[in-house]
Amino acid sequence: MPANHGIRFDETQFWVIHRRLEYGPFDYEWSHDFRGLELTYQGAKYGEICSDCEIHADLKEFALPMRVVQVASLVSGCMLFGVTRGMNAWERQTLLQSTLTEHGCGHFMEFVD
């Protein structure tokens, strides 16, 4: 039986499981000039990170549940923060767990694949 809530990872991609439905893949890639990161959902660009202070993202066109948008935003932020700061996998997972818990989404960490 599928989990009610969780996060599934595959390399840089991840899926958010919410109410037994899977949303994704969410992903990122470096911009062509390597000065920023582009955020994608199902291969379509929905945002970009230009610097620590300049982030643009809009998932409205995909009509996702707000909880999925919230969790995907937190996961993306933690992943990208960790990668750009050179954190190892354990440090990134610890950051993700504490961030999700802090924002009332800790139950998504109960099933992480």
N, C-alpha and C positions, 0 to 999 in steps of 0.2 A: 504494500500500500504506500503511495507517495506521501511524503511529509506535508504537513499543513503549511509550514513556513520554513524557509532555508535559503541558502545561497550555494550555487554550484559553480565551480571554477574550472576553466580549461585554458592554461597558459594566461594570456592577458584578458581573455573573455570571461564573462560571468553571467549567470542567469539568476533572477530573483524568483523564489518560489513563494507564492502568496495564495492562501486558500486552495492549495493543491494545484494551482495553475503556474506554469513556468513562463516567465517573461524574459526575453533576451534573444540573442546575446547583446550585452553591453560591452563595449570595447574602447580602446583608445589607440592612437598612433601619433607619432611625431609629425608635426607640420613639415611642409617641404623645406622650409628654411631652418628647421631644427630649433626654432626659438619658442615653440609652444607645442601644445598637444591638442589633437582633435578628438572629440568624443563622438562615438557612434552607437546607434541602436539599430539592430538588424541590418547593419551595413550603411545606414543613412546617417549623415552628420547631423548632430543636434546641438553641438556646442564646441567651445574651444577654451583652453586655458592659455592665456597669453603671459601671465606672470602670477606671483602669489596674490597680487591685489586686483588682477583683472581676469575674471571668469565670466563667460557668456554661455548659458545653457537654456534650452527650451524644449521640453518633451511634450508640449501641449498637443501637437499634431498627432501623436500616437494614442491619445485617449487612455493612458494607463491609470490604474488606481493610484490615488495619492500616496498610499503607503509604499507602493512599488517605486514611485518616483523618489520618495524620501530615502528608502533603503539604497536604491541605486546611486543616488547622489552621495550618500555617506560612504558607500563602498568605493565608488570612483575616487572620491576625495582622499580617502585613506590610502588606496592603492597608489595613486599618483604622488601623494605626499611622501610615502615610503620609498617609492622608486627614485624620485628626484633627490631624496636625501640619503640614498645609499643604505637604507635599512635592510637587514636580512629578513628572511621569511618569517621567523619567529617574532621579530619586532613588529613587522607589518600586521601579523595576525593579532598580536596583543593590542596594537593600536586600534584595529578594526573592532575587536570585541569591546574594548572600553568605550569607543565612540558610539557604537550601536546601543550599548547599555545606557549610556548617558542620554541618548535621545529616545529612549523608550522602545527600542527595537532589538533588545538583547535576545528575544526568543528566536530571531532569525539565525542566530549562531548555534542553536540547538541541532540544526542539521546543516552541516557544511561539508560539501563533497569536493 
